[in-house]
């Protein structure tokens, strides 16, 4: 059963963390095209239902899955490289926002801390949001780091070593985004279109708004509420009332964080 938006009616988030692909940017079709191109490049056919299994999956894991499901494990690295190259080319040619994404972001910008938590490489997220004129609305962009060392640290996107950030469905990207926004996870709202991302946000302790078309018996996972698109009139009406309570300590702390 689809959870109604009114399940969030008595609650206002202190920060909002958006997924990128399929939530802010209409890039899921680019990933699908990129997967198909990568399969063709190596003379392979996509297994039945592969698009559904790959939705929201980190591209490195997706390349490995492509190799495993076509019984070509030795091609995992090559398929991953081809997948990312085709995707970057498609995004550069045709950056599009999802319905209502721009309006929703602009509505909340300046009233709540906003962040992006994505499984995509940082350069893909930055490029997509920049081309859509949305990047400046977000204080932070959080993406997975490289693999952790023996101490659990990894090289981050800023070139410094720190705690490893694992891809969704691990909770790390959402836990990190909430921390950078200066709020407790349970006071933040995640906006997601995939079950992989919904699980990640739920495991991090955020409340979750699912977005996208659903069939009557579709699995909504751990989403607290669901809307068909970000231009949903009831969602926009509720969002106009979302404001973070004033807190001098939190505001002062926020000033120490630049965009990530």
Backbone torsions as a table, in degrees:
resi	resn	phi	psi	omega
1	UNK	NA	135.5	-179.0
2	UNK	-73.1	123.0	179.6
3	UNK	-70.0	127.8	-177.1
4	UNK	-74.1	156.7	-179.1
5	UNK	-63.5	-26.4	-177.1
6	UNK	-65.6	-12.7	176.0
7	UNK	-65.5	-15.2	175.8
8	UNK	-105.0	11.9	-169.4
9	UNK	-66.3	-31.3	-176.8
10	UNK	-100.1	21.9	-174.6
11	UNK	-138.7	141.7	177.2
12	UNK	-127.7	127.2	-178.1
13	UNK	-71.4	153.9	174.3
14	UNK	-96.2	-10.3	174.5
15	UNK	-160.7	155.1	177.9
16	UNK	-127.1	129.3	-180.0
17	UNK	-116.7	119.0	-177.7
18	UNK	-99.6	139.7	160.7
19	UNK	-69.4	163.0	179.7
20	UNK	-102.1	-67.3	-175.3
21	UNK	-64.0	122.0	176.5
22	UNK	81.1	-8.4	178.1
23	UNK	-111.9	-57.7	174.6
24	UNK	-92.8	-45.1	-175.6
25	UNK	-111.0	141.6	179.8
26	UNK	-83.5	68.2	-175.5
27	UNK	-110.3	-6.7	178.8
28	UNK	-59.3	-37.6	178.3
29	UNK	-67.8	-30.7	175.5
30	UNK	-66.9	-41.1	177.1
31	UNK	-62.6	-41.5	179.2
32	UNK	-62.2	-45.9	178.0
33	UNK	-62.8	-40.3	-179.4
34	UNK	-65.2	-40.5	177.1
35	UNK	-62.0	-44.9	-179.8
36	UNK	-62.6	-40.3	178.9
37	UNK	-65.7	-40.2	179.2
38	UNK	-65.9	-42.3	175.7
39	UNK	-57.3	-48.8	-177.8
40	UNK	-63.1	-37.1	-178.6
41	UNK	-57.7	-31.0	-178.7
42	UNK	-107.6	15.2	175.9
43	UNK	68.3	32.0	-177.2
44	UNK	-113.5	155.4	176.0
45	UNK	-106.2	135.8	177.5
46	UNK	-63.0	131.6	176.8
47	UNK	-63.5	149.9	178.7
48	UNK	-56.1	133.7	177.4
49	UNK	75.8	9.8	-175.1
50	UNK	-65.3	-35.7	-178.1
51	UNK	-58.2	-41.2	179.6
52	UNK	-67.0	-40.3	-179.1
53	UNK	-70.6	-26.2	-176.1
54	UNK	-89.7	-12.0	-175.2
55	UNK	-62.7	126.2	177.4
56	UNK	80.4	-2.0	-177.2
57	UNK	-81.9	139.0	177.6
58	UNK	-55.6	141.6	-170.4
59	UNK	-62.7	-31.1	177.1
60	UNK	-67.1	-43.9	177.1
61	UNK	-65.3	-34.5	179.2
62	UNK	-66.3	-43.2	177.8
63	UNK	-60.4	-40.1	177.6
64	UNK	-66.1	-40.3	179.0
65	UNK	-65.3	-39.6	177.1
66	UNK	-58.8	-42.2	-178.9
67	UNK	-69.6	-42.7	-178.1
68	UNK	-65.1	-43.5	-174.5
69	UNK	-77.4	-10.5	174.4
70	UNK	-107.4	11.4	178.6
71	UNK	58.5	37.1	177.3
72	UNK	-129.3	59.4	-175.6
73	UNK	-58.5	-25.1	-179.7
74	UNK	-69.7	-13.3	-178.6
75	UNK	-96.7	7.1	-173.8
76	UNK	-55.8	-49.6	-177.4
77	UNK	-66.1	-42.2	-178.7
78	UNK	-67.3	-40.2	178.1
79	UNK	-65.8	-37.9	177.9
80	UNK	-62.8	-45.6	179.6
81	UNK	-62.7	-44.2	179.6
82	UNK	-65.6	-41.1	179.4
83	UNK	-57.9	-49.4	-178.2
84	UNK	-66.4	-39.7	-179.7
85	UNK	-63.7	-44.8	178.5
86	UNK	-64.5	-40.5	-179.4
87	UNK	-63.8	-46.6	-180.0
88	UNK	-58.6	-39.5	179.0
89	UNK	-64.6	-43.2	-178.9
90	UNK	-67.1	-40.4	179.5
91	UNK	-64.1	-41.6	179.6
92	UNK	-62.7	-33.9	-178.9
93	UNK	-76.8	-32.0	-167.9
94	UNK	-150.3	72.0	177.3
95	UNK	-81.7	119.7	-179.4
96	UNK	-130.7	143.1	175.0
97	UNK	-90.6	155.2	174.8
98	UNK	-73.1	155.1	-179.4
99	UNK	-55.3	126.1	176.2
100	UNK	83.5	-7.9	-175.6
101	UNK	-62.1	-49.1	-179.3
102	UNK	-62.0	-43.6	-179.8
103	UNK	-62.6	-42.8	-178.7
104	UNK	-65.5	-45.1	-179.4
105	UNK	-63.4	-46.2	-179.4
106	UNK	-65.5	-33.1	178.7
107	UNK	-63.8	-40.4	-176.0
108	UNK	-89.2	-20.0	-175.7
109	UNK	-60.1	131.4	180.0
110	UNK	87.2	-15.0	179.1
111	UNK	-105.7	-28.0	177.2
112	UNK	-136.6	149.0	170.8
113	UNK	-64.4	132.8	179.6
114	UNK	-119.5	142.3	177.7
115	UNK	-142.9	164.9	174.4
116	UNK	-119.6	133.8	174.9
117	UNK	-122.7	113.1	-171.1
118	UNK	-134.7	153.3	171.9
119	UNK	-87.0	-5.4	-177.9
120	UNK	-78.4	159.0	171.5
121	UNK	-60.5	149.1	-176.4
122	UNK	-56.2	-41.4	-176.2
123	UNK	-64.7	-30.7	178.2
124	UNK	-68.8	-45.4	-179.5
125	UNK	-65.0	-47.4	-179.2
126	UNK	-60.6	-44.0	-179.6
127	UNK	-63.8	-45.4	-178.1
128	UNK	-63.3	-49.8	-178.4
129	UNK	-67.4	-35.6	178.9
130	UNK	-64.7	-43.8	179.5
131	UNK	-65.8	-27.8	178.5
132	UNK	-88.7	3.8	-179.1
133	UNK	58.3	37.4	179.2
134	UNK	-115.6	-15.3	-171.4
135	UNK	-56.8	-38.8	-173.7
136	UNK	-69.3	-11.5	178.8
137	UNK	-79.8	-14.3	-173.3
138	UNK	-105.6	127.7	177.6
139	UNK	-69.9	-34.1	-173.0
140	UNK	-142.2	145.4	169.4
141	UNK	-123.1	120.6	-176.9
142	UNK	-114.1	126.0	178.0
143	UNK	-132.8	163.4	179.0
144	UNK	-62.5	148.9	174.4
145	UNK	-89.4	-174.7	172.2
146	UNK	-71.5	177.7	-179.1
147	UNK	-63.7	146.9	-178.4
148	UNK	-74.0	153.9	172.5
149	UNK	-88.6	-168.5	-176.5
150	UNK	-64.9	-21.3	-179.8
151	UNK	-95.3	3.4	179.3
152	UNK	80.8	13.3	177.4
153	UNK	-103.8	162.1	-178.9
154	UNK	-150.8	163.3	177.3
155	UNK	-78.0	120.1	-178.8
156	UNK	-85.5	178.1	-178.8
157	UNK	-69.2	-16.0	177.3
158	UNK	-89.6	3.1	179.7
159	UNK	84.3	-0.1	179.3
160	UNK	-102.3	151.5	175.9
161	UNK	-84.5	140.9	179.8
162	UNK	-162.7	-173.6	178.7
163	UNK	-56.3	136.6	178.8
164	UNK	-65.1	140.2	176.4
165	UNK	-112.6	108.7	-177.0
166	UNK	-83.5	153.3	-179.2
167	UNK	-71.8	161.4	171.5
168	UNK	-58.6	141.3	16.0
169	UNK	-87.4	6.0	170.8
170	UNK	-60.0	153.5	-175.1
171	UNK	-82.4	-2.9	-164.7
172	UNK	-58.3	-43.1	-176.2
173	UNK	-64.0	-36.2	-179.9
174	UNK	-78.6	-37.3	175.4
175	UNK	-60.1	-44.7	-179.8
176	UNK	-65.7	-42.9	-179.0
177	UNK	-62.4	-43.9	178.8
178	UNK	-62.3	-43.5	179.5
179	UNK	-61.3	-45.0	-179.8
180	UNK	-65.4	-29.8	176.8
181	UNK	-78.2	-7.4	177.1
182	UNK	79.2	25.9	-178.6
183	UNK	-129.2	158.7	172.3
184	UNK	-73.4	145.2	-177.7
185	UNK	-53.2	-39.5	-176.2
186	UNK	-69.6	-10.6	177.4
187	UNK	-98.7	0.3	-177.3
188	UNK	-106.3	154.4	177.7
189	UNK	-111.8	129.1	172.3
190	UNK	-98.0	141.7	177.6
191	UNK	-118.7	117.2	-169.5
192	UNK	-139.5	151.9	177.3
193	UNK	-114.6	-6.3	-175.7
194	UNK	-122.8	152.5	177.6
195	UNK	-65.4	-32.6	176.7
196	UNK	-61.4	-46.5	179.9
197	UNK	-69.9	-37.8	178.2
198	UNK	-61.8	-42.5	178.0
199	UNK	-63.0	-41.1	179.0
200	UNK	-59.3	-49.2	-178.5
201	UNK	-65.9	-39.9	179.0
202	UNK	-63.7	-42.7	179.1
203	UNK	-65.7	-27.8	177.9
204	UNK	-79.5	-12.8	178.5
205	UNK	97.8	5.3	178.0
206	UNK	-81.0	155.2	165.9
207	UNK	-79.2	152.4	-168.5
208	UNK	-129.2	127.9	170.9
209	UNK	-104.7	115.4	175.5
210	UNK	-84.3	147.8	-178.6
211	UNK	-140.3	138.4	177.8
212	UNK	135.7	166.1	179.1
213	UNK	-67.9	142.9	179.5
214	UNK	-134.2	142.7	168.7
215	UNK	-83.3	168.6	-172.2
216	UNK	-57.7	-36.8	-176.7
217	UNK	-108.7	21.6	-176.0
218	UNK	-66.2	148.9	177.6
219	UNK	-81.2	120.7	-180.0
220	UNK	-102.6	6.4	175.9
221	UNK	59.4	-133.3	-177.7
222	UNK	-97.7	19.8	179.7
223	UNK	-64.6	136.0	176.7
224	UNK	-78.2	-28.7	179.1
225	UNK	-156.1	164.4	-177.2
226	UNK	-144.6	138.6	174.2
227	UNK	-129.1	152.1	-179.7
228	UNK	-69.9	-26.6	-179.7
229	UNK	-163.2	162.6	-178.4
230	UNK	-73.7	-8.6	174.3
231	UNK	-92.8	15.8	176.8
232	UNK	-58.0	124.0	-174.6
233	UNK	-58.2	-40.7	179.9
234	UNK	-66.8	-39.3	177.6
235	UNK	-61.4	-47.5	-179.1
236	UNK	-63.1	-37.5	178.7
237	UNK	-63.8	-44.7	179.5
238	UNK	-66.7	-40.5	-176.4
239	UNK	-64.3	-27.0	178.5
240	UNK	-64.0	-19.7	179.5
241	UNK	-96.3	-2.5	-178.1
242	UNK	-79.5	120.7	174.8
243	UNK	-145.4	140.6	-179.7
244	UNK	-78.8	134.1	175.4
245	UNK	-58.1	140.5	-179.1
246	UNK	-69.1	133.2	177.9
247	UNK	-145.9	106.3	-177.7
248	UNK	-55.7	-38.3	-178.9
249	UNK	-64.3	-45.1	-179.9
250	UNK	-66.6	-42.7	-178.8
251	UNK	-62.0	-39.0	179.6
252	UNK	-65.2	-41.6	178.6
253	UNK	-63.6	-37.3	-179.1
254	UNK	-60.5	-29.8	-176.1
255	UNK	-67.2	-14.5	-178.6
256	UNK	-86.1	-6.5	-175.4
257	UNK	-108.5	121.3	170.3
258	UNK	-89.8	176.1	178.1
259	UNK	-60.0	140.8	176.5
260	UNK	-111.3	NA	NA
